[in-house]
Amino acid sequence: MNVRGLASFVAFFGWWFTALAVHFAAEPRPCFAQLPAARLDTLWPVGASAGTEFDLVLDGGEFLDEARVLFPSHAAFAWSLQTAQPRFGRTEPEARDGHFRVQLPADFPEGMVEIRTGGRYGVSNPRRFWVSRLPTLTPVSPRSTVETAFAVSVNSIVQGRCSSEQVDHYRLALAAGQRIRLLVRALSLDSAASVMVVVRDADGKELHRGRSSKATDALTHWTAPHEGSYLIQVFDQLYRGGNDYHYQLQIDDSRRSGSPSPETSPIVAAQKPVSPEPSSTGARVGFPSETLGYLASSGLPARFDAALVAGKPVTVEVHAKNIDSDSGSSASDMQLVVERLITDPQGTRGERIAEIDDTNFFTGSLLEYRNRDPVFFFQPPVDSDYRFIVRDLQTGRISQSDPAFVLRVREAQPDFILRALVPHESLNPAQSLHHGVLLRRGQSIAIEVGIIPKEGFFEDMKGQIELVKGLVTIPYDVQWKWPVEVTVGGLPEGITALPARLDKHHRRSFIIVSAAETAPAWQGPITLTASIKTEQSQWDRAAEPLEIRRPDPQGRGELPIESTDRLFLAVTDLEAAPLKIQCNPPDNPQTITVKRAAPLKLAVSIVRSEGMQGKVTLRPAGLPADVQVPELALEGGNLQGELQMNIGANAPVGPFRFFLNGEMEGPWPRNPQALVREQSYLKDLEGMLASAAEDAKGTIEQAIQQAKERVKTLEESTKPQNTRIFVLSNTLEIHVDVP
């Protein structure tokens, strides 16, 4: 089935899919709230032009109570909180939670801004906002029919929201032969929409289409066959819609080509595709070099030849992600093949060394790293010419007249990346939501950290790269050259965190951040730094923070986790942790040492806050390979128990950090402070009524009635709800030794 046929199939049966989804959504299932933390679902608009002023509205339901502060990633993103008229009987203007006035200076740089908000439940998760140099329009009139199509022009942006079972229409005038680029930002703006963009002529005939993928925005190029008015349609591929199905349609007539890195040699002459014959000569490139490459729309690859020296580490990179999209999307999926050229009496042939598509680390974990642009590090075995073959696995989506990628061939430089994520409290992807990090007094959170080595951070790279289904995966048995220490900076008073140590046996770990029983309220960013000391030098690298962008779309543990600008933490002094969990050996030694193939007894005790009487299930976390601890459940009046840690014969030697993740269900009130504030206001009104003149009582009584209705609503909404609660125990450092 071709693309058009598939789209027609989806369009025809769209109503059926929707009805089926509604049916399953209506099925009864257990549902538990979780301890509240600031959650930012959407913001509107999702973009603006530099030099403009506009209203910004945030939505996150009850979790944005008292959301009166913005934390934009750019300092020039100026904002002020909007206010309403004072309530009856009050003189101060009423704050409008989640409503802001934003001013962007004319010289604001084009690009993505991350926006968080701070309120009653701490600092929220981020949402992306695109600032452009192009005019950005936000139509308010319906665009669901051809007759109501909104007029747009080349070199402009229009933003909207997909509606269920509807298509947005835009009218565009073009000259004959005029070439345009259509970029629909959705995924890059944290939208739930999977967008399709279709171009039609005045008679409604489809001329061109493009769509987003699981990892990229919709991006396509098209040339108008004749002068006239054309119709552009934008819609969700499954005809879904809602406030979180937003998008930006950008129409322009120029490419945004990636520029060379300053540390590499200048770009050589741009290379067109050469003959597809295997023995054909590739375009000659130097070492080091950076080349702007083209691909044929027929799918023929591009070839490049370089002379390399035996044993000198080389890195080959193909960059396509940012060459054609301001927001980091690409319509291509590049593959790199590396060959050694061998010349014999029969001619020149290529001996394959590697075939690389995506590059993965920590596959299957929340720290998983995938680079869709292929990168290959190797040590040439002999002095020879080597060939780099680049092809697009999404054949036909890039025009031959457009540069498709940048090829970099350079000397390898050892380096590493530190990735850090605050996972959901359950440490379970299927239960995770996007929200901020809020510490209650006496509570702890776990930050998962992992090191990704690059270009030589191994004992011996030769033979250590294995090819698995076209993906380059670094095996877990590769040895580290040097230990790594990860520290936390920027912590406020009352918050502590022990450094994490990573070595050849422990490439991932958790940092436990804890709030004291008297910790004051605080909101702000924190930093994580990885340090590696060698015989000659020291490397310090700031962490690449990760955020859960949206809930798991299919409930399969496939979370949209992406990089963010900073890691934020908030501390509240209004609530305390509902549980306290202690885990220690019976004799409580200062240092815990255990031999391989030996058990370790651990005593567990819990202290519950008032009303927390449910069963507590304790699950181990932070265990290395061949170390096992069973779950333990404590319920009723049983507040103490015992766990046995079984150290296997193949457990890695050295220290590791271990903690328990406790889960229980119990009653938890939702924002009782809002009810207290409204009750106080009602009491003030009743005091006013008692001393008011007769002719003013009617107005006051009306205000009292409204306040009573509000109190009644809050009494219901702030009642304790059955809540799934996760609390971490103290952290133990355990040293494994040989018998």
Secondary structure, DSSP 8 states (H G I E B T S, - for coil): --HHHHHHHHHHHHHHHHHHHHHHHTS-----EE-------EEESSEEETT-EEEEEEE-GGGGTT--EEEESSTT-EEEEEEE---TT--S-EEEEEEEEEE--TT--SEEEEEEEEETTEE---EEEEEESS-EE---S--SSSTT-EEE-SSEEEEEE--TT--EEEEEEE-TT-EEEEEEESGGGT----EEEEEE-TT--EEEEEE--SSS-EEEEEE-SSSEEEEEEEEETT---STT-EEEEEEESS-------TTS--EEEEE-----STTS--EE--SSEEEEEE--TT---EEEEEEE-TT--EEEEEE-TTTS-TTS--S--EEEEEEEEEEETTEEEEEEEEEES-EEESTTSTT-EEESS-EEEE--SSSEEEEEEEEESSTTSS-TTSEEEEEEEEE---EEEEEEE---TTS-GGG------EEEET-EEEEEEEEEEESS-SS--TT--EEETTEEE--TT---SS-EEEEEE---TTEEE--EEEBTTBSEEEEEEEE-TT---EEEEEEEEEEEE-SS-EEEEE-EEEEE-S--SSSSS---EEE-S-EEEEEEEEEE-SEEEEEE-TT--SSEEEETT-EEEEEEEEEE-TT--S-EEEEEES--TTEE---EEE-TT--EEEEEEEE-TT--SEEEEEEEEEEEEEEE-S-HHHHHHHHHHHHHHHHHHHH--GGGHHHHHHHHHHHHHHHHHHHHHTS-EEEEEEEE---EEEEEE--
